[in-house]
Amino acid sequence: MMHHLIALPILLPLLSGLLMLVKRDSTVLPRRAIALTSTAALLVISAALVIQSDSGEITYYALGDWQPPFGIVLVLDRLSALMVCLTAFLALGSIAYACAGDDRKGSNFHGLFQLQLMGINGAFLTGDIFNLFVFFEVLLIASYSLLMHGGGKDRTQAGFHYVALNLAGSAMFLIALGVLYGTTGTLNMADMSQKVAALGPDRLGLLKAGAFMLLVVFGLKAAILPLYFWLPRAYSSAPAPVAALFAIMTKVGIYAILRVYTLIFGGGAGELANFVQPWLWWFALATLALGGLGVLSARDLRNQVAYLILISVGTLLVGVSMNREAPIAALLYYMIHTTLVSGGLFLLADAIGEQRGKAGARIVPGRGVTQPALLGLFYFIAAVTVIGLPPLSGAIGKALLLKAALPSEQPWLWPLLLLSSFAGLVAMARSGSTVFWKAGRGDSDGPRLKPAMLAGLILLIGASPALSILAGPITRFTDASATQLLDHDAYAEAILSRNVAGGDS
C-alpha cells in the first residue's frame, strides 16, 4: 500500500483543485478550508515520503502497471522527496497568508493554486522526460492566471512577457524532446541514460544539439543569465502569496538541470559525459554578479527580493556546475534555506507595504509601519539569513559551498559569492533604515497583521532558525541525496528492473 503514496502529491492537489474550480461560486470559507486541509495533508504525505526515501531505496510507481521504459512512472528518491516536501512547506505558508484576504480577489485562486502544486510535484516526481514537459505546462498554465490574480496594469504587462517567453520555451522543449527521442528511441530518463552511453558517433552531434536546447529551456525556467530579465518584473508584480510560491519555480528549472545532466548526460554518458557543466559554471557566476548589481539598484522591496532570488539562482547553479558530491550536498541545503526565506520576504514586503499607506513597498521615506517592533524583528531575521550572516541557515549553506570549492575554483567563486553577499547586506541595510528608521510615526489605527498573515510569516521566516538548529540531520540527508544522485547506474537499475515495487493507478 505504501508505494501508492508516491502518486498522492499529484492526485491530492489535482482533486482538491478541480473540486474548488467546479464549486467556485461558493463562499470563500469552504474553499479556504479545503485548501488549508489539502496543503497540510500534502505536507504530512511529503514528510512520509522523505522518511521512506531515507532508506536509500529508489522506488517507482508505474501508472496502469505499464512497466518502464514504455509506461509512465513516478520515481521516488531522496532528491525528489526533498523537493516535494519543500514545496508543501512553502505552499502551506503561502496559502495561510492568502487566507487573510488576498484570496478574495478572484474566485479561482485556491483551485489554481492547487493545480500549480500538482504541476510542481509532478515535475519533481516524474521519471519520464516527456511528462516533465507535461507537468511544466500544467504549472505554467496555472501560474499565468495566478500572476494576474486581482488584475492591474503592471500585472497584465508582466504577465504578457512571462507568457510569451514561456510559450517560446515550451516550443523549444518540444523540439528538443523530438531530437532526443529520434536519436535514442526512448523518453524514459533511466533508459535514455543507458542509450546515450551506447550511442554511435554519427548521432552524437544531433544529441548534443538537443541537450543544449534543453539547457536553454531549463535555464529560462531557472532564470539564469541571459534568460532572467523576465523574473524581477513578474515576481514583483505578482500577489504576495503567489510570489512566495513562485520562489520554488526557479528551483524547478535548477532541479531539471541537476537531474537531466547528472543522470542522462552525467559521468556514464561516454563522449557527452558532463559536457554542459563547464558552460554552466560561467553563466552561473555571471548570474551571481548581475544579481548583486540588481539588488543594489532596486527601489522597491518586492523588486529587491526578486534580485535576491537571482543571487540564489547563481549560487545554486555554481554548485550544480561543480558536479561533485560535496557542492551538490551544499546546494541542496542552501536551496531549502533560500526557497523558504525568499517566500517569506515576499510576504513581509507585502505586509510592510500595507502598513505604510501610500509609500507602499517602495524604498522611500514615508509613514511608519503600524507594528514596527514585530515587522522589524521579521525583517532583521530575514535580512541576516538571506545575506548569509552567522549563525543562521544562509551562512551555513554558503560556508558549505565555499568549503567544497577546489583550489582552481576558489579564485572565481569566493570573491563573487562574498561580494554578492556584501551587495545584499548594503541593500538590506539601506531598505531597513529607510522603512523603519527614516519613517514618520505610524498610524496606530492602521492595518495590523491578521492571524493568517502572522502564521505565514512565522512558518517561512521562522524556518531559518529551525534550519540552523537542525543543520546536522538535514546535512546528513543532503549528503546522502548527493551521493544517490550521482550514482546514475543505481538509478537506472532500480527503474529498469521489475523487482522494484510498481502499482496500478
Buried (B, 14 or more C-beta within 10 A) or exposed (E): EEBEBBBBBBBBBBBBBBBBBEBBEEEBEEBBEBBBEBBBBBBEBBBBBBEBBBEEBBBBBBBEEEBBBEBBBBBBBBBBBBBBBBBBBBBBBBBBBBBBEBBEEBBBBBBBBBBBBBBBBBBBBBBBBBBBBBBBBBBBBBBBBBBBBBEEEEBEBBBEBBBEBBEEBBEBBBBBBEBBBEBBEBBBBBBBBBBBBEBEEEEBEBBBBBBBBBBBBBBBBBBBBEBBEBBBBBBBBBBBBBBBBBBBBBBBBBBBBBBBBBBBBBBBBEEBEBBBBEEBBEBBBBBBBBBBEBBBEBEBBBBBBBBBBBBBBBBBBBBBBBBBBBBBBBBBBBBBBBBBBBBBBBBBBBBBBBBBBEBBBBBBBBBBBBBBEBBBEBBBBBBBBBBBBEEBBBBBBBBBBBEBBEEEBEEBBEEBBEEBBBBBBBBBEBBBEBBBEEBEEBBEEBBBBBEBBBBBBBBBBBBBBEBBEEBEEBBEBBBBBBBBBBBBBBBBBBBBEEEBBBBEB
